[in-house]
Structures are given as C-alpha cells and as structure tokens.
Amino acid sequence: PTPTTNTIMKLLLSLALTLVVTNPAEAQCTYNFCGGDVTNPNTIITSPTGIQAPCSLVQTGINLGQVNAEQCLGLPELEKTCCPAGGSTVGGTGTTTQTCFLCDSDVTFNKDKLWGGEKICASYDASIAPLPAGQVCDAAKGAANLNLNMPSFCECEGAVAPGLCTFCGENQVVNTEAVVPDSDGLVTCGAGADYIKHVKNATACSVFITDSAKAACCVSGALSISVRSFATALVVGLAFAF
C-alpha cells in the first residue's frame, strides 16, 4: 500500500532523530544499495537496524554508519522489494553492478562459512562490493587480510588452498571437536585446522600454530582410531541390548 504524505514525513522524522542520537556501528557496512537506483522509493520496509522507513532512506542509514557488517547481509533481501527489476550490487534478484569480488570474479562461494561465530565470507564480499575493479579493489583485498587466502578459505569455485602450514605432527590427527585456546569457545580445532590450510605466508604459520593450540587439538592417530572403535562398539552393543 502507498503511504500517505503525513505517514512518510513521520517516518522520515523518526529515522532522522534515531540517526542523530545513535552512535555509528563499530563495524560499518559499505554497500551501494540498489546500485543507486531505488525504483520503489516510497515503499515502507523494515531496515536492517529494525527501523520502519521508506526504501529511499536505506542508503542514508548506510552512509551514516548505522548499518553494521552483520546487518549488511540483509540488504540483498531488501533490494528484492526496493529495486526488484535491477540494480542489485550483491545478491537480490536484479542485475549485478558489482565489479570487485571476493573470488576475483562472479563465481559461487560459501556465504555461510563461519569464523569466530560470524559469516566472515559473506561480510567480506559485501564490504568490497561497491569498490571499482582494478587497483582500488586489489588494494582493499590485500589490506583486509595479509596472511589468509580468502578465495580458497571461502571455497570460491576453482580456488586452491596454499597448504603451507602443518597443524599436527607425524602420527597425530586433529581432534576436531576440541576448542582452540584463547578463542572464547568460538573456534573449534577443526575450524582452526581448516583455517591453517589457507595461510598464504609460510612465515606466519608459527603465529597460528602455537604450542598451546597443538596441545589442545592434536592427538595420537592410534588413540583417535581406538576411541572411535570403542564408540562404535558401544553403540552396537546398546542397539543389541534393546
């Protein structure tokens, strides 16, 4: 439904006051909403910050730093309402104007991959989406993570992990369910071992593979096999017991 002029003015005033009294988000979103072409400017939506506002003001909120990196992930869904026929920069149903990509080209990657509880790959791609291709794009990607090969970490189609670091020693395996020390319980050893595969600077291996990490995550291969065998035998035994 088309809102009345009074309704729009009230929403504009409400949003303006909210933007004035709210501090900018720490991790801000960089995004060219609808590629700058909002075809339904007066349509009222719920913005990523939870505010009811017309489509025309979404970019204003982004520019003022009111949308953080996590909320940024919801913008493609809003584009389906605000610019359904085109102009989408990341995802959405419109034609893409994005030229700076996490994967170096517009190929598929794992948008749901987590690190420290956050969808780091999707956030990373959204943050560089508005940048022009070439030197600016390359410089931004280089500065974002100097040690990690993001295309391979995020499982970009065709990307290959450097594989420069070895997590556990000979005859050891990773206890994938254990937790990496000093990670606040957010990073399992399995996730840590996967991360290590994508480190692109061999001199940085020792920074990530510490003695405490190996002590927590690496177990004897023989012990691991025997534990799994015991667990399997226990499950089979219980099945027959009932």
C-alpha positions in Angstrom: 0.0 0.0 0.0 1.1 3.5 -0.8 1.7 5.5 2.5 0.2 9.0 2.9 2.4 12.1 2.8 1.9 12.5 6.6 3.0 8.9 7.3 6.1 9.4 5.2 7.0 12.6 6.9 6.6 11.0 10.3 8.8 8.1 9.3 11.4 10.5 7.9 11.4 12.5 11.2 11.6 9.3 13.3 14.5 7.9 11.3 16.3 11.3 11.3 16.0 11.6 15.1 17.2 8.0 15.5 20.3 8.6 13.4 21.1 11.7 15.4 21.1 10.1 18.8 22.6 6.7 17.8 26.3 6.3 17.6 27.7 4.8 14.4 28.1 1.0 14.4 31.7 -0.2 15.2 31.9 -2.5 12.1 30.2 -0.4 9.5 28.6 -1.7 6.3 29.9 -0.4 2.9 27.2 -1.1 0.3 25.8 0.6 -2.8 22.1 -0.2 -2.2 20.2 -1.0 -5.4 23.2 0.2 -7.3 21.9 3.8 -6.6 18.6 3.1 -8.4 15.8 2.6 -5.9 12.8 2.0 -8.1 10.3 1.9 -5.2 11.5 4.8 -3.1 8.2 5.2 -1.1 7.7 1.6 -0.2 8.0 1.1 3.5 10.3 -1.7 4.7 11.9 -2.7 7.9 15.6 -1.6 7.6 18.4 -3.9 8.9 18.5 -1.7 12.1 14.8 -2.6 12.8 13.5 0.9 11.8 10.4 1.2 9.6 11.5 3.5 6.7 10.9 4.1 3.0 13.3 2.4 0.6 14.7 5.8 -0.3 16.4 6.2 3.1 18.2 2.9 3.3 21.3 4.3 1.7 21.2 7.2 4.0 21.4 4.9 7.0 24.3 3.0 5.4 26.2 6.3 4.6 25.8 7.5 8.2 27.3 4.3 9.6 24.1 2.9 11.2 24.3 -0.5 9.5 27.0 -2.9 10.8 28.6 -5.7 9.0 26.1 -8.3 10.2 23.1 -6.2 9.3 24.7 -5.6 5.9 24.0 -9.2 5.0 20.2 -8.5 5.0 20.4 -5.7 2.3 20.1 -8.0 -0.7 16.8 -9.3 0.6 15.5 -5.7 1.0 16.6 -5.0 -2.6 14.0 -7.5 -3.8 11.4 -5.1 -2.5 13.1 -1.7 -3.2 14.5 -2.5 -6.6 13.1 -5.8 -7.9 13.8 -5.1 -11.5 17.5 -4.5 -11.2 20.3 -2.5 -9.7 21.3 -5.1 -7.0 25.0 -5.0 -6.1 25.2 -8.2 -4.1 22.6 -10.9 -4.4 19.0 -9.9 -4.8 17.0 -10.5 -8.0 18.3 -7.6 -10.1 21.2 -7.5 -12.5 24.5 -7.1 -10.7 26.7 -3.9 -11.0 29.3 -5.4 -8.7 32.9 -5.4 -10.1 35.0 -6.1 -7.0 34.6 -9.7 -5.9 36.0 -11.8 -3.0 36.6 -14.6 -5.6 38.2 -12.3 -8.2 35.2 -13.0 -10.4 31.5 -13.5 -10.0 31.6 -17.2 -9.1 30.0 -19.1 -6.3 31.5 -19.3 -2.8 30.4 -20.5 0.7 28.5 -17.5 2.0 27.6 -19.4 5.2 31.2 -20.2 6.3 31.8 -19.1 9.8 34.9 -17.9 11.7 34.5 -16.9 15.3 30.8 -17.2 15.0 30.5 -14.8 12.1 29.7 -15.3 8.4 33.1 -13.8 7.5 33.0 -14.6 3.8 29.6 -13.0 3.1 30.5 -9.9 5.2 33.9 -9.6 3.3 32.3 -9.8 -0.1 29.6 -7.3 0.8 32.1 -4.9 2.2 34.2 -4.7 -1.0 31.2 -4.9 -3.4 30.9 -1.2 -4.1 34.6 -0.7 -5.0 35.7 -0.4 -8.6 37.6 -3.2 -10.1 41.4 -2.9 -10.5 43.9 -1.2 -8.2 41.4 0.0 -5.6 39.7 -3.4 -5.3 43.0 -5.2 -5.2 44.4 -2.8 -2.5 41.4 -3.2 -0.3 41.5 -7.0 -0.5 45.2 -7.0 0.2 44.8 -4.8 3.3 41.9 -6.9 4.6 43.9 -10.0 5.4 47.6 -10.1 4.5 48.0 -13.7 5.7 44.9 -15.6 4.5 44.0 -16.7 1.1 40.3 -15.6 1.2 39.2 -17.2 -2.1 40.3 -20.7 -1.0 39.1 -20.2 2.6 35.7 -19.1 1.4 35.6 -22.0 -1.1 35.5 -19.9 -4.3 34.9 -22.1 -7.3 38.3 -23.1 -8.7 40.4 -21.7 -5.8 43.2 -23.9 -4.3 44.4 -23.7 -0.7 48.2 -22.9 -0.4 48.7 -25.7 2.2 51.9 -24.2 3.6 51.3 -25.0 7.3 51.2 -28.3 9.1 49.0 -28.2 12.2 49.7 -31.5 13.9 52.9 -33.6 13.9 53.5 -37.0 12.4 51.2 -39.8 13.5 48.8 -37.2 15.0 45.4 -36.2 14.0 43.2 -33.1 14.8 40.6 -33.5 17.5 38.0 -31.6 15.5 35.6 -31.1 18.4 38.1 -29.6 20.8 38.3 -25.9 21.2 41.3 -23.7 20.3 42.7 -22.0 23.4 42.1 -18.3 23.8 39.2 -18.3 21.3 36.4 -17.7 23.9 35.0 -21.1 22.8 34.1 -19.8 19.4 36.7 -21.7 17.3 36.9 -25.5 17.2 40.2 -27.3 16.4 38.5 -28.5 13.2 37.9 -24.9 12.1 41.4 -23.9 13.2 42.9 -26.7 11.2 40.9 -25.7 8.1 42.0 -22.0 8.6 45.7 -23.0 8.7 45.4 -24.6 5.2 44.7 -21.2 3.7 47.5 -19.2 5.3 49.5 -17.8 2.3 52.6 -16.7 4.1 54.7 -19.6 5.4 56.5 -17.3 8.0 53.1 -16.8 9.6 52.5 -20.4 10.3 54.1 -20.2 13.8 51.8 -17.3 14.7 48.7 -19.5 14.4 50.2 -22.9 15.3 51.2 -22.4 18.9 52.3 -25.0 21.4 49.1 -24.5 23.3 47.0 -25.0 20.2 48.8 -28.2 19.3 48.4 -29.5 22.9 44.7 -28.8 22.8 44.0 -30.0 19.3 46.5 -32.7 18.3 46.1 -36.3 19.5 47.7 -39.6 18.6 46.3 -41.1 15.4 46.2 -44.6 17.0 44.4 -43.2 20.1 41.8 -41.5 17.9 41.1 -44.7 16.0 40.8 -46.7 19.2 38.4 -44.1 20.7 36.2 -44.2 17.5 36.3 -48.0 17.6 35.2 -48.1 21.2 32.4 -45.6 20.5 31.2 -47.8 17.5 31.3 -50.9 19.6 29.4 -49.2 22.4 26.6 -48.0 20.0 26.3 -51.5 18.5 26.2 -53.1 22.0 23.5 -50.7 23.1 21.5 -51.5 20.0 21.5 -55.2 20.6 20.8 -54.7 24.3 17.4 -53.1 23.4 
